[in-house]
């Protein structure tokens, strides 16, 4: 691992890996870097895939697959719809690479 690597932020700033590691260590111990503020609770899970709303897509699966999807969704702490939506999104992303 190269210690002096840098990254360009979306707004054009350059951040060193060392600085990212410093921020990560601080946040892991709940010590916020100077000037940073917590704007709310952590929301687990994927953000909405789009702001355009949603439509119903009816798909038939074997009962055993439905049970697995429901079980995995429960394990992840999300609804079955959210879980299946994330699987579909991941599949579409992987196909577009």
Secondary structure, 3 states (H helix, E strand, C coil): CCCCCEEECCCCCEEEHHHHHHHHHHHHCCCCCCCCCCCCCCCCCCCCCCCCCCCCCCCCCCHHHHHHHHHHHHHHCCCHHHHHHHHHHHHHHHHCC
